[in-house]
Amino acid sequence: MKTVVLSLGGSILIPSLETNALASYAATLVRLADRFQVYVVVGGGGEARRYIGCARDLGVDEATLDELGILVTRLNARLLIAALGRAAYPRVPESYTDARVAGLSGRIVVMGGVTPGQTTDAVAAVLAEEIGADLLINATSVPGIFTADPKRDPAATRYETMTPAQLLDLVSRERMNAGSNTVIDLVAAKVVERSGCPMVVLEGHDASRIEEALMTGRFVGTIVAQEARSILPL
C-alpha cells in the first residue's frame, strides 16, 4: 500500500468554525484510506490567525505566537479526527515518532504543528521524509505554485512542473513570521529538495480534487519533482 501525506491548509479545512469542510474531507479521506496509508497535517487557518493577531497586539513575542498557533493546529486536527470517527487514529501525534507509531495502526493519522518557527507545510514535508512517503500533497487556497501571488498580481503564471531546486529558489527570500501565509515555507522547500519525495500543490477547497488527482491523475496544480512523469495517478 502506498503512503500519502496531505498538508491541509487550515484556511481550506476550517476557515472559521462556522464555515468548515470537515464532513466533506472526512468522507473523502475515508475513501482514500481504502487504497492508501493516509497521513494528514492540518494547519491553523483563520482561527489561528485570530489568536496570533490578538496576542501580537498585546506585544507577545514571536516564539509564544508560534506556540499559540501550534495549539490551534492540534485543536483543528482533533476536530478532523472526530469527524473521521473510527477511521482515524484517536490521538493527535505531537512528534514525528508518535506519527510513525500511529501509522502502524493502519488508520488515518492526523496531526498539527510540531516545531515553533515552522508552518505545518514543513511538518508535512518532514513527516513525508520520515516515513518514506510516496507522495506529498499540499492542498492550499490557490491552484498551484505561481511566479507571484496570483491574488495580488494578475500577471502571475502557474508552473505546471518545477524541480525542488526551483521551488527552493522561489521561496528562499520569504520572511517567516508566526501566521505567515506563503504557498510553502523555506524549511518545507529544503526538506522536499533533500528527501526527493515528489510533491503536488493544488487548490483544495473541494476535497474531491485530491481524490481525483490520486485516482486518475487529473488535476490543476503544480508537480514538484526531479522527474514529473508518471507521478500521478499514484
Secondary structure, DSSP 4 states (H G I P E B T S, - for coil): -EEEEEEE-HHHH-SSSSS--HHHHHHHHHHHTTTEEEEEEE--HHHHHHHHHHHHHTT--HHHHHHHHHHHHHHHHHHHHHHHGGGB-SS--SSHHHHHHHHTT-SBEEE---STT--HHHHHHHHHHHHT-SEEEEEESSSS-BSS-TTT-TT--B-SEE-HHHHHHHHTT----TT---SS-HHHHHHHHHH---EEEEE-SSTHHHHHHHHH---SEEEESS--TT-S--
